[in-house]
Amino acid sequence: MTGSILRLAAIRLLVVLLCAAMLAPIAIVVIASFSGDGYLKFPPDSLSLRWYARFLGDPRWLSALWNSFLVAAMTCLLATALGFLAAYAMARGHFSFRRVITALLLMPLIVPHVVTAIAMYFLSARFGLIGVRPWIAVAHSVVALPVVLVILQSALKTVDPNLERAAMIFGCSRMGVFRRVVLPLALPGLISAMLFSFLTSFDELVISLFLAGIRAETLPVRIWNSLMLEVEPTIAAVSSLLIGVTCLALVIEWAVRQARERSATATR
């Protein structure tokens, strides 16, 4: 009995140490972003918001932030729409080569992003699409689609096909079943897919480096260019913003899932 308690305590301590080791770099970046020094230093000698003010007052940083949000929003809509249709077809369809098609759709998870970026670059350069924001969103959707597909395939498994059949028996059209039965039941997974596809695009660097150019420089590309030229605390402030956006998206996803679970428990 004592031995099992000690093993459990050791496992918990190991988990805490591993989590602390993974979170330590994030904490260091966030603390360094509030430095009042003229260069990156940890721990900082003084605390200040000067680097956040500099970030918010610099048109190039704000333009990069806007480009990232715009591209990520378009990627979110496109990847979620295509991923939902693909996931629904895979979940309900009975056709040949279904597993092969699923493997092809998930292939961007395996193929290195630099390979995808090079291929997209040659295609974009040929048709003059370098720096075109909607096209960058299409390229980001290539790597966001597998994430959406995995999430929505799991979500659609919880939707009972008998509910769809019952709705059709009572006169509901195919589109009505899709809108009134499938979408409401799969809504938590749909929101999760949208959030994760947004984050995938918002944090994407490699593809954006090849496709953004000067006209559509995104925030990760702007950070990369700043690191190549000069390491300044503004980068820590921008990185803290990226961390904040990621945490906010994860909190929203958790809140939606919890609300859905409470609603499902209440209806029982």
N, C-alpha and C positions, 0 to 999 in steps of 0.2 A: 504493500500500500504506500509506504513512504517512498519507495523507489519510483513508482508511477507518478507521484506528486512532484518529485524532483525532476523527472524527465519532462513533465508538462511545464514546470517552471522554467526549465532550461530552453525548451522550444519557444515559449513566450518571450523570454529574454533575447533569444536569437532573432526572432521576428522584429522585436523592437529595435535592436541594433541595426538590422538590415534596412528597416524603414528610415531610421535616423541617418544612415549612410547615404541613402538615396535622396533624402530631403535636404541634407546639409548644403549641397551646392546651390539649391534654390534659395535657401535662407540666406546664404552669403551674398548672392546677387541682389536680393531684395534689400538687405541691410546696406550694401554698398551703393545702391541707388539713392539713398538718403545722405550720402556723404557730402560734407561741405568743402572737401579738399578739391584741388584743381586736377587731380588725377585719381585713378582707381586705387583704392587702398582699403585693406581690411585688417583689423577693424578701423573704421573712420575716426579721425581725431575730433570731428564735429559733425553735427547733423544739420541738414538743410534740404529745402525743396527746390534749390536752384536748378538742378538738372531736369526735374519735371517741368519747371517753368521754361527752361531752354527748349525742351522737346515740344511743348505746346506753343511756343512762339516761333518755331522754325518752320517755314512754309514747306521745305523739302520733306521733313519728317511727317508733317500733317498730310501732305499729298500722298506719301507712301502709305500712311495709315488708311486714308480714304480708299486708295487703290486696293489694299488688302481686304477691307470690308466689302467693297463692291464686288470684287472677284469671288470672294468667299460666299457672298449671298447668292450670286448667280450659280456658282458651283453647287451650293446647297440645294437650290430648287431643281436644277437639272439632274444631278446625281440621285436625289431622292425620288423624283418622278420616274426616271428610267429604272432605278433599282427596285422600286415598289412594283412596277409592272413586271419586271423580270422575276422577282421573288414570287409574285402571285402566280405567274405562269409555271414556275418550277414547282410550286406547292400544289397546284390544282391540275396542272396539265399531265396528260399521259401520252407522251410522244417519244419517238426514237431519239437517241443521242442526247437525252436530257442531262446525263452526268457529264458528257463531253462538253456541252454548252456551258454548264455550270463551272467546269474547270477552266474554260476559256475566259469566262467573266471574272474568275478569281485570279487569273494569271498575273495581273499587275501587282498583287501582293508578293509575288515571288520574284518577278523581274526587277532588277535594280532600277531605281528611279532615274539614274543617269542614262541608262539605255533608252528608257522611254523619252527622256528629255532630248537626247540627240536625235531620235527618230522624229519627234515632234518639231524640232528645230529645222531640220532639212525640209520637212513638209511646209512649215510656216514661212521659211525664207523664200521658197519657190513661189508662193502665192501672196507674198507681201503682208503676212499676218503678224509679224513681229511687233509687239507693243499694242496689239488690239485686245482690249480687256475681255470681251465675250469669248474670244478664241482661247485666251489663257484659262478662262473658266471651263471651257470644253476640255482643255488638256488636264486641268486639275480634276475634272470629273472622271477621267480615266482611272486615276489612282483612288478617288473617293468612292467610286461605284462598288468595288468589292466589299468595302466596309459597310456600305448601306445594304448590300445584298445579304451579307451574313446576319446583320441585325434583323432585317425584315423577314428573312426566312425563318428565323427563330420566333419572331412575333406572330407570323401567320400560322405557325403550328398550333398556337393556342386558340385559333379561331375555328370553331366546330363547323365543318362543311354542312352538317345537317341543318344548321340555322339558315344557311344560304338556300338550301333546297326547300325548307319550309317557307321562306319568304317568296320564292318563285311559285310554289304551289298556291299561295294565297294571292297571286296575281302581280307580284312585283316584277318589274323588268330586270334584265341583266344589269343595266346601269344603275337601277334603283337598289338592287342588292349590293352592288359594289359601293354605292354612296351611303346607304343607310345601315348596312350590316357590317361589311368588311372594314371600311374606313374607321368607324367609331371603335370597333373592337381592337383594331390594330393601331390605334392612335398613339399609345405610349411608345411602342416600337418605332412608329413613324417619327415622333418627336426626337427620340434618341438618335435615329439615323440622320435626321436633319442637323442636329447639333454636332455629331461626330464628323459628318461630311463638311460642315462649316469649319471645324477645327483643322481637318486634314488640309483644306485649301489655305486657311489663314496662316498655318505654320509651314507651308510648302516652300522650300528654298530652291532645290535643284532645278525643277522644271521652270520656275520663275526666272532663275538666272539665265536660262537659254531663251526664254520667250518674252520677258518683260521689256527689255531694251530700256531706253531713257524715258519714253512716254508713259509707261505703266509700271514704274518701279514700285514693287511691293515692299512691305515693312521688313520681311526677312532679307530681301535683296539689299535694302538700304542698310540694314545692320551689317551684312556681309561686306559691303563696300566701305563702311566706316571702319570696320575692323582691319581691312586691308590698308587703309590710309592712316588712321589714328585711333588709338584706344582711349576713349574718353568716358567719363561717368554717365553721359547721356545714354550710352548703349545699355548700361545697367538699368536705367529708368525705363527704357523701351522694353527691355527683356522682362522687367517686372510687370509691365502692362500686358505682355503676351501671357505671362503666368496668370495674371488676374483674369484675363478673358477665358483661358482654359478652365480655371477653377470655377468661374461663374457658369460656364456651360455645363460642367459636371454637376454643380449644385442644382441647376435647373432640371437636368435629366433625373437626378435622384429625387427631387421634389415631385416631378410628374409621376415617376414610378411609385412613390409612396402614396400619392393621392389616388392613383389607380387601384393600388392594392387595398386601400381603405374603402374605396367605393365598392370593390368586388366583395369585400368582407361584409359590408353593410347590406348588400343585396341578398346575401345568403341568409 
